[in-house]
Amino acid sequence: MRHTILLKGAMPLAALLLLAASCHTPYHLTSIERSRILIDSRYDAHPDAAAAAFIKSYEHTVDSLMKPVVGCTAAPMMAHKPESNLSNLLADILVWGGEAFDEKPDLGIYNMGGIRAALPQGDITYGDVLNVAPFENHICFLTLSGEKTLQLFREMAARGGEGVSHSVRMVITKDGTLKKVTVNGAPVDPQRSYRIATLDYLAQGNDGLTAFKSKTDAVSPDDEAHDVRYIIVDYFKHLKAQGKAAETKVEGRVTVEP
């Protein structure tokens, strides 16, 4: 008799090796499959009454947390490479967040992969911000030498661009080569250092941005109040108090040339 084991998702390499090495198990791995199931309005056609009743008891509490309006946007915002209005906004917010720490970053970097939703035009709720920034990332300020800053920009170019603040202008090629970069209008100077605002996740060298591993003078508070989502919320509330809507545009921070 042949037994088939179907696995949803990835199987650790060590487990595969153990399975392959074992000579006593009656099971033989014949295939590995994975899939994603889209949860959308199709599932609303035949609601489960018991599940709906269970969820109903939590609805008020969840709504009280997720539905308060924290600000508004002047236009819809979404993230895409090499540059987008939402990634521009989030990178600028990281720089703005430096004020609370007496930090004046030269630039901000927010990874595209960490932006998990778009923002609608109009009122923005806490739930909207949570959708965009669902991870427990904290803001981080760090220093890189000019050489490592150039390496960082080369790594971002190889990834097709990441979210960068208003002070940055990058020119990259379609194959991911950095052609030119300036910070505050000047070419990156290998002999000086640069203060950068980013996420603690990136500061650890993740998402291929290994230059961050050479950071010095890192400041990254680990309390919940300094989760990036709360800094985004604070920014929206700051604008709301002034009667302003959040708005950014694609302005050539990252451009692609042949």
N, C-alpha and C positions, 0 to 999 in steps of 0.2 A: 504494500500500500504506500502511495506517495502522499506526504502531508505538505500542505502549502501554508506558509506564514505570510500574511499580508500586513505590512506595517504602514501606519499613517504617520507621515513626518519622517524626519531623518533619524537613522539609527547610529549610535555612537560607534566609532571605528573599533574600539576595544571589544564591544559586544559582538560585532561581526567576526572579529578574529577568534573570539572564544567559541562562537558557534561553529566556525569553520574548523577549528582545531579539535573539537570534541569528537571522539570516535565511539561514544557510548549512547548518544542521543538518537532516538528513532526519527527525529525531525530533520528535514533538509530544507534550507532556505532556497526557494525557487524564484522569488521576485520581491522587489520592494516598490511600493507605490505610495505616492503622496498626492494630495489634492487640496484645493481651497473651496470652501462652500460660501457662496455669496449670500448673505442674509439681507434681503430686501423686502419690498412690499408684497411679493408673492406669498410670503408667509402670513400676511394679514388676512388673506381670504378665508382661512379656516382656523380662527383663533382657538386655543386650548382654554376652555373655561376655568379649569383648575389653576393653570399657570397665570391667567389674567387676574384671578382672585388673589393669588399669592402676591403678585407684583403690586396690586392695588394698595395693599397695606403699607407699602413703602413709598408710594408715589408722592405723597405730600412732602415727606422728608427730602427725597431726592430733588423735587422741583424747587424746594426752598433753598437748596444749595446751588443748583445748576442754572436757575432761570433769572437771578438778579442781573440787571443790565449794568455793565461796567463802563461802557463807552459806545462809540459808534465809528463806522468807517465811511469814507466818502465814496468808495467804489468796492466792488468785489475784489478779493485778494486771494491769490493762489501761488504755489511754489513750483518752479520748474527751472531747469538749467538752460543756459548758463547764468541767467539772471531773471529775477521776477520781483513783482512789487511786494509780495509777502516776505520773501527772504531778505529783501532790502530793509523792510520795516523791522524785522526781528533782529537783524544785525545792528541796526541803529539803536534799538531799544537796549541792547547789551551795553553799548557805549553810554547811553543816557543813564543806565543803572549805575554807572561809576560814581555819580554824584553822591550817592548815599555812603560811599566808602572813601570819599576824598580821592578818588581815582580819576585820572584824565587819560584814558586809553588813546593811543594813536589810531587804532582801528578795532573793529569788532568782526567776529567770524561766527556764523551760525550754519551748521551743516544742513543741507537740503534733506538728507535722509531722516533728520529728526523732526521735520515738519510734517505732521501726519494728517492734516486736513486743511481745507480752505476757509476763509472768512467771508461771510456774506456782506452785501452792502447794507448799511443801516445799523440798527442796534446790535451790539455784541454782548453776549452773556458770558458769565463765568464758564458755563458749559462749552461755549464756542472756543474759549481759550484753552480749556482742558483738552478738547479734541485736537487742537493744533499742537499742544505741548503736553502729551500725556505722561511723559517720563519724569522721574524724580531727579532731574538734572539741576545742578546749582550753578549760579554764575561764578565765573572764575576770572581773575586778573593775573596776568603773568608777563614775564619779560623774556624776549628772545633776542639773541645777537642778530646783527644785520645779516650775517651769513645764513643763520638758521631761519630767519624770516624769508629770505629768498628761497630756501629749500621748501618752506611751508607753501609759498605761492606756486612753486613748481609742482608740489604734490596736489594742490587744489586744481591746477591746470590739467594734470593727468586724470583727474576725476571729472573733468568737464565743467568745473566751476562749483563754488559753494557760495552761501550767502555772505556778502561782505558789506561793510558799512560805507557811508557816503564818502569817506576820505580816500577810498581805494579806487584805482582804475587799472584793470588788468586787460591785456590783450593776449589771447591764447589761440592756438591753431586747432583745426578739427581733430587732429590726432593727439591732442592733449599736451602740446608743448607750450611753455610760457615764452612769449615773445617780448613782452614789456610789462612793467608794473610800476606804479607810482603810489605813494602815500602822502596825502596832503599836498599833492602837486609836484612832489620831488621824487626822483628815482630812489629806490631802496638803497641805502648806504650800508655796505658790508661792515663798515667800521663803527657804526653806532648801534644802539639797542632800541627795541620797540616794545611798547607796552600794549598788550592785546587783551581785549575782553572777549570771553568765549564761554562755552559750557565745560563743566568739569569732565564730562565724558570725552570731549575732544582733547582737553588738556592732558589726558592720560595717553594720548597718541593713537586713539581709535579712529576708525574710518579712513585709514591710510595716511593720516596726518602725523607721521612719526616725528617730524621736527619738533612737535610740542614736548616730546620726551626730554628735550634739552632745556626746558623752562627753568627760570630762576625767579625768586621773589614772588612765588604764587600766593595769592589770597583767594580762598574759596570757602566761605562760611557754610557749614553743613547743617544749619538749622532749617526747619521747614519754611520759615518766612522768606528765605532767600532761594527757594525753588524758582527756576526761571519763569514758570507759569505765573507766580505771584508778582514778579517784576513786570511781566507783560500786563497783568491786571492793573498794577499801580500806574503804568504808563497810560493806559486807557483812561483811568480815573483822573489822572493829572490833566489830560486833554479835555475830558468831560467838564471838569471844574472851570475850565476856561471857555467852555462853549464851543470847543473845536472837535472836528472829526479826524481820526487817523487817516493819513493818506501818504502814499509814496508812489513812485513811478519807476519804470525801467529807464535808466538814464546813462547807460554805458559803463556801469561799474565793471562788468565782465563782458567783453566782446570777443567774437570768434572770427578769425580771419583764415584764409587758405594757408 
